[in-house]
């Protein structure tokens, strides 16, 4: 298995967590390395990452959730990203979508705005992204409640999504005292060996993150 990735990408983190949970051996292709970007673009012209290349089966797999399910199907390890029970699996998939669509998406919008030249920043878009994050925090706080992990008592695909989403979002628009369940969930995720490894590996690149020095002003 070959993973094309960037060490600060939230969606790459999502796949890395699953790989580390499963113990699946893989080859890293970091996009900053010579020649890798051209390989990646040839495999996936849409220009999104992560991309998994399975040379044995001749498959190129895109989209983080699909990559994780592909790994579980073809290289099953100890990690089960989706439970066998259909209803429990639906809850996992829903939580995965909630974290991706309503936490990661506005978080990435805020990062993109901060990376623009100051004169081209969009305060209206920033307010909208912060508003969506606030709604997502409230919904997820009530839904997670007393669960150990994002979708229940087992670590699943939903947690692979929750870890990078909450980690990054909290550093831009902090969870604060109003979201104790999410704050506790994030603490457990950061202590999980698979995510702790991802966080350790990101350290050399962390100064590149535009909010590394602190969050947005209060919204």
PyMOL commands that set and color helices and strands:
alter all, ss='L'
color gray80, all
select helices_A, chain A and resi 10-22+36-43+64-74+86-115+118-120+123-144+157-172+180-191+193-208
alter helices_A, ss='H'
color red, helices_A
select strands_A, chain A and resi 2-5+27-30+51-54+59-62
alter strands_A, ss='S'
color yellow, strands_A
deselect
rebuild
show_as cartoon
